[in-house]
Amino acid sequence: MNYDYDIIVVGGGHAGMEAAFASAHMGLKTLLITLNFKKISNMPCNPSIGGSAKGIVVREVDALGGMMGICADEGALQIKFLNTGKGPGVQCLRAQEDKLNYPRVVQRYAFNTPNLTLKEGMVIDLLHDDEKVFGVRLKDQDIYSKAVILTTGTYMESQILVGHTSREAGPDGEKASKGLSPKLSEMGIKILRLKTGTPQRIKSSSIDYDVLTPQYGMEGNLCFSYTHDHSLPLNKQILCYLTYTNAKTHQLIRDHLKESAMYGGMVTGVGPRYCPSIEDKIVRFADKERHQLFLEPESLETDSIYLQGFSTSMPEDIQLQMVHSLKGLEHAEILKYAYAIEYDAIYPTQFDPCLMVKRWPGLYCGGQICGTSGYEEAAGLGLMAGINAALKILGKEPLILKRDEAYIGVMIDDLINKGTKEPYRLLSSRAEYRLLMRHDNADLRLTEYGHKIGLIPDERYNKFVSKCENISKNKEILEKTILSGKPEVAEKVSKIIHSDFKGGVSLALLLKRPEVKYADIKQFADLLPLDKTGEEQLEIMVKYEGYIDKEKKEAERMRKLEELKIPRNFVYKHLDGLALEAREKLAEVDPLTIGQASRISGVNPSDIACLLIHIRRDKND
């Protein structure tokens, strides 16, 4: 077959762009097909990047050689470090982005990337035989490729819902993607109907900011990308503001609940549990007297404010009353009303760990079509789909990230083993090894992989290797340097620890104290130079060494289960001693290892014990 391209990516959102960048940067001839060039990397919902767990995913994308972190640093309006009062396992970055500038940054990179071609169009079918997928069909053209990556976001058969009205449309007033979803169903692919939504946009000049609580950004080493060493200065960061719902708001919503699309019977898809509409919050948390709402500027070029936390599918006249019930927004002008959107996705247990549809070799997926929610989750999945599609074409081993290596690995593992009935959102609580997968150490975990597959250039990799060596040597120096009790030393140390110092303590042991920082102890030893990130990494390594070692041992114990392979095409249907539900779930997911099998919903420890007996018996026969 004469292929037009190595890889075709369908959809130009955050997943599609990461997939396309990865494929092109790995040297493969890549075509990205999108409905509208102007909407590449659009932010139809909150114009922000990062947040709890999500910010760590952006760092992981960057450590592997992806683009979201680089672009987010360039497009930021405000940036802050979250959860600073908690441990390093849950700390992360969040940036308010310029809704107009961020896509421009991505588009600038896209149109100047070698091996990447961009095309406007709507894919209505896949080209395939009975065994594999080998291209796409547009209304007026067939295009052949060695692999196809679907990253359709919330566009596939999408419906906009407001009150009791429904219309065919995609987010931000774009047209829906029509025709592809029924074709996927004809191919035997199980489709999932999901729902999400977005709040109102308010005219900034109509808001009374004097009665609202300002929310400031932060200064410091606050960059998503490891390639950057300075972040947006505080004096150039915009202000966000905080307000709350109140008793009047809640009563309005209760009085008109049946008029919303969600509670009026219009919505058929399942919405995100961890990002619910305001009416859902009022119903589910009836005891709460108020809910936080953040007013976040969308761009320096517009007068539009995003009202975060006020997503709804109420009729427009009720929305206006709801907004006017809020403190500071009594006379607010709504520039754009809130809406709910339903769309088609693919039930994720149909993917293998490489994000390929198991039934259809050559067909990969990334982003919200996989059942997720959020720009960051989309970017992580798109990147991995692009990497693994490229590695397959190049005849190389796939890249499968483990649960103790990356939040991206946790997400993929959860999706393909547990599935989802609602838009999946990453949370730090989903990761059992979150102290190993911190914001600071994404490069230590993943840059080696990024370089091996060709996404991290040699110059960047060599700097990384040098930093790692200096961290290791400095850690050894801290452990071997014992501070004496001489008066001049004791006086300096006493000022740092705010108590008398007697001597005989190593620098490493001193650094373990909560009040002591790496910067405090550099004066006592001849340490090798480290950048701010390196110093942060070394300090966390030393302070939390015992806890980190404990998690490493637990992860190693679980890895042994990952080494126990299950024979391909293993038949579960008639296995004695295995629960019926376990047989069905194991057959559906078709796990590669015992470890993967143990994480499938409906498969119990007794089922795993039984499965091990059968596998060992088959090997001995």
C-alpha positions, 0 to 999 in steps of 0.5 A, spaced: 500 500 500 502 507 498 501 511 504 500 518 504 503 519 511 506 515 517 501 517 522 494 521 521 492 525 527 484 527 527 483 533 532 487 539 533 486 540 541 491 539 546 491 531 545 491 532 538 497 537 538 501 533 543 500 526 538 502 530 532 508 534 535 511 527 538 510 523 531 513 529 527 519 530 532 520 522 532 521 523 524 515 520 522 511 524 516 505 526 520 498 529 518 493 533 523 486 534 520 482 539 524 475 542 523 478 549 524 486 552 524 484 558 529 481 553 534 488 549 535 489 548 542 483 552 544 481 553 551 473 552 551 472 551 558 477 554 564 483 558 561 488 555 565 493 549 565 495 545 571 492 544 578 492 538 583 495 532 580 494 536 573 500 540 574 504 534 575 502 531 568 504 538 565 511 537 568 511 529 566 509 531 558 515 536 558 520 531 561 518 526 556 519 532 550 512 534 549 510 541 548 504 543 553 509 546 559 513 550 554 507 553 551 504 554 558 510 558 560 509 563 554 502 564 555 501 565 562 497 571 566 498 568 573 502 562 576 502 560 583 504 553 587 498 550 590 498 546 596 504 549 599 502 547 606 502 540 605 507 535 603 511 535 596 507 529 594 501 533 592 504 540 591 503 542 584 503 548 579 497 552 576 497 558 571 492 562 569 493 562 561 491 567 556 485 564 552 487 568 545 495 567 546 496 560 548 493 557 542 497 562 538 503 560 541 501 552 540 500 554 533 506 558 531 510 551 533 505 547 529 506 551 523 513 551 523 514 543 525 518 539 520 514 533 518 508 536 520 502 538 515 496 541 518 489 540 514 482 543 515 477 538 514 472 533 517 473 525 518 467 521 517 470 514 516 476 510 517 479 506 512 480 499 514 479 492 512 477 486 517 484 486 520 487 493 521 486 501 520 490 504 514 487 511 513 481 516 514 475 518 509 473 525 508 467 528 504 471 529 498 478 525 499 481 518 502 488 519 505 492 513 507 497 512 513 500 507 517 496 509 523 491 513 525 490 517 532 483 519 534 483 526 538 476 528 537 475 531 544 468 533 545 466 534 538 464 527 536 456 528 535 456 533 540 450 537 542 449 543 546 444 543 552 441 550 555 434 549 559 430 545 555 433 546 548 438 542 544 442 544 538 448 540 534 454 544 536 461 543 538 464 547 544 465 555 543 460 555 538 464 551 533 460 545 529 460 538 531 464 532 528 458 528 525 458 521 522 465 518 525 461 515 531 456 511 527 462 508 523 466 506 529 460 503 532 459 499 526 466 497 527 464 494 533 467 499 538 463 501 544 461 508 544 460 512 551 456 518 552 459 523 556 457 530 558 461 536 561 459 544 561 462 551 562 460 557 566 458 564 564 463 569 561 462 576 565 464 583 562 469 585 567 467 592 567 460 590 570 463 587 576 464 591 583 471 588 584 471 592 591 467 588 595 471 581 592 477 578 595 483 578 590 487 572 589 494 573 587 499 569 584 506 568 586 514 569 585 519 564 585 522 558 580 515 557 577 515 554 570 512 548 567 518 546 563 525 544 565 527 548 559 525 555 562 529 558 568 525 564 570 517 565 570 512 571 570 514 576 575 509 578 580 508 585 578 506 583 571 501 577 573 494 579 573 489 579 579 483 573 580 478 574 585 474 570 589 466 570 591 461 565 594 454 563 592 449 565 598 442 563 600 438 567 595 443 563 589 441 556 592 434 558 593 433 560 585 437 554 583 432 549 587 426 553 585 428 552 577 431 545 578 427 542 573 428 547 568 435 545 567 437 541 562 440 536 567 434 535 571 429 536 566 431 530 562 435 533 556 441 530 559 443 523 557 450 523 558 454 522 565 457 528 567 464 529 571 463 527 578 469 532 580 467 538 576 459 538 577 455 543 575 452 548 580 445 545 580 448 539 582 453 542 587 446 544 591 443 538 590 448 533 592 451 538 598 445 541 600 448 542 607 453 547 604 451 554 605 455 557 600 460 555 594 467 558 592 467 562 585 473 564 582 473 570 577 479 569 572 480 574 566 480 570 560 485 574 556 489 581 556 485 583 549 478 582 552 474 584 557 471 577 559 471 574 566 471 566 567 466 565 572 469 558 575 465 554 579 458 556 576 457 551 570 450 550 569 445 548 564 439 553 566 435 557 561 439 564 560 433 568 564 435 564 570 442 564 569 442 572 569 438 572 576 443 567 578 449 571 576 446 577 579 445 574 586 452 574 587 456 579 591 460 583 586 456 581 580 449 584 582 449 589 575 454 584 571 453 583 564 453 576 561 457 576 555 456 568 554 451 564 557 453 557 560 451 551 557 452 543 558 455 539 552 454 532 550 459 528 546 461 521 544 467 517 547 470 510 546 469 506 552 476 505 555 477 498 556 477 497 549 484 500 549 491 496 550 496 500 554 499 503 548 492 506 547 491 502 541 484 499 540 485 492 541 480 490 536 483 494 531 491 495 530 493 501 527 488 505 531 490 509 537 486 514 541 488 520 546 484 525 550 477 526 551 475 520 546 478 516 551 473 518 557 477 523 560 476 530 562 481 536 562 486 539 558 492 536 562 489 529 561 488 530 554 495 532 553 498 526 557 494 521 553 495 524 546 503 524 547 503 517 549 498 515 543 503 519 539 509 516 542 507 509 541 504 509 534 511 512 532 514 507 536 510 501 533 511 504 526 519 504 527 519 497 529 521 499 536 518 497 543 512 501 546 513 506 552 508 503 557 509 508 564 508 504 570 504 506 576 510 508 580 513 512 574 508 517 572 501 520 573 500 519 566 501 511 567 496 511 573 491 515 568 492 510 563 492 504 567 486 506 571 482 507 564 484 501 561 483 496 567 477 500 570 474 503 565 469 509 567 462 511 566 464 519 567 469 524 565 475 521 568 479 526 572 486 525 575 487 526 582 493 526 587 489 520 591 489 516 585 496 515 585 499 510 591 506 512 590 505 520 589 511 521 594 515 518 588 511 522 583 512 529 585 512 536 581 519 537 582 522 530 580 518 529 573 525 530 569 528 525 574 523 520 572 522 521 565 527 524 561 531 518 560 525 515 556 524 522 552 531 522 550 531 514 548 525 515 544 528 521 540 524 527 543 529 530 548 535 533 544 542 531 546 544 538 548 538 538 553 539 531 555 547 532 557 545 538 561 540 533 565 545 528 566 550 533 569 545 535 574 543 528 576 551 527 577 551 533 581 545 532 585 548 525 587 555 527 589 552 533 593 548 528 597 554 524 598 558 530 601 552 532 605 552 525 608 559 525 609 560 532 612 560 532 619 559 539 623 564 541 629 562 544 635 567 550 634 564 556 636 564 560 629 560 554 626 556 553 632 553 560 632 551 560 625 548 553 625 544 556 632 541 561 628 539 557 623 535 552 627 533 557 633 537 553 638 543 551 641 548 547 637 553 542 640 556 539 633 557 532 631 551 532 626 552 531 618 549 536 614 544 531 611 541 530 618 541 537 619 537 538 612 532 533 615 530 538 620 523 542 617 526 549 619 532 548 615 533 549 607 538 547 602 540 554 601 542 555 609 547 549 609 551 551 602 555 555 606 558 549 610 561 545 604 564 545 597 558 543 593 557 542 586 553 548 582 545 546 581 540 550 578 534 552 583 530 545 581 536 541 582 537 544 589 529 543 590 530 536 588 536 534 593 532 538 599 526 533 598 530 527 597 534 528 603 528 531 608 523 525 606 528 519 604 525 514 609 518 515 606 521 515 599 525 509 601 518 506 604 514 507 597 520 505 593 520 498 596 512 497 596 513 499 588 518 494 587 514 489 591 508 490 586 513 490 580 514 483 581 507 482 579 508 486 573 513 481 571 508 475 571 506 475 564 499 472 562 499 468 555 496 472 550 489 469 548 489 466 554 481 463 555 478 465 561 471 463 560 471 456 563 476 457 568 474 453 574 474 457 581 474 463 577 468 468 579 463 469 573 464 477 573 472 476 574 472 471 567 468 477 564 472 482 566 478 479 564 476 477 557 474 484 556 480 487 558 485 481 556 491 483 561 498 483 559 500 481 567 498 478 573 499 485 576 494 488 571 489 483 572 489 485 579 487 492 578 481 490 574 474 492 577 471 486 579 477 481 580 478 479 587 484 477 590 481 470 590 480 470 583 488 472 582 490 466 586 486 462 582 488 465 575 496 464 578 494 456 579 491 455 572 497 459 569 502 455 572 499 449 571 498 450 564 506 452 563 508 445 567 503 441 562 
